[in-house]
Amino acid sequence: MSDHVYKVVELVGSSPNSIEDAIQTAIKRADQTLRNLRWFEVMQTRGHVENDEVQHYQVVLKAGCTLEGEGP
């Protein structure tokens, strides 16, 4: 088994539909510019309430990408 080294980035995703959709939004967008995306961790969840109803969901994620090339 080889050793893995990851670069960790912070992402914020949002959605009017659900927390899960906010996560998918962040991951799909990050996948357009980051290579080797391997994992994520939800750090925070938030929402916006208006007229006694949830109007928007927001999540803060840490995501890990494996580094390219060989290590020492």
C-alpha positions in Angstrom: 0.0 0.0 0.0 1.4 3.4 -0.9 1.4 6.5 1.3 -1.1 9.1 0.4 -0.6 12.9 0.8 -3.6 15.2 0.3 -4.1 18.9 -0.3 -7.0 20.1 1.8 -9.3 22.9 0.5 -12.3 24.6 2.0 -15.5 24.8 0.0 -18.9 26.5 0.6 -21.9 25.1 -1.2 -25.4 26.4 -1.1 -28.8 25.2 -2.3 -32.5 26.2 -1.9 -33.4 22.5 -1.8 -31.4 20.6 0.8 -28.2 20.1 2.7 -27.3 17.1 0.5 -27.9 19.3 -2.6 -25.6 22.0 -1.2 -22.9 19.3 -0.7 -23.3 18.0 -4.3 -23.2 21.6 -5.6 -19.9 22.3 -3.9 -18.3 18.9 -4.9 -19.5 19.1 -8.5 -18.2 22.7 -8.9 -14.8 21.8 -7.2 -14.4 18.8 -9.5 -14.3 21.2 -12.5 -11.1 22.8 -11.3 -9.5 20.4 -8.9 -8.0 17.0 -9.8 -8.0 13.9 -7.8 -10.7 14.9 -5.4 -11.0 12.0 -2.9 -13.0 12.9 0.2 -14.9 15.6 2.0 -15.9 16.4 5.6 -18.8 18.7 6.5 -17.6 21.3 9.0 -20.6 23.5 9.3 -24.2 23.6 8.2 -26.3 26.8 8.1 -29.6 28.0 6.7 -31.6 31.1 6.0 -35.2 31.3 7.4 -37.8 33.7 6.0 -41.5 33.8 6.9 -41.1 30.8 9.2 -39.7 28.6 6.4 -36.2 27.4 5.4 -35.3 29.3 2.3 -31.7 28.3 1.7 -29.1 25.8 3.0 -25.4 26.3 3.2 -22.5 23.9 4.0 -18.8 24.5 4.7 -16.7 21.5 3.6 -13.1 20.5 3.8 -12.2 18.4 0.7 -9.0 16.4 0.1 -7.2 16.0 -3.2 -4.4 13.6 -3.7 -1.2 15.2 -4.9 0.2 14.2 -8.3 3.6 12.8 -8.9 5.8 10.7 -6.7 6.9 11.7 -3.2 10.3 11.3 -1.7 
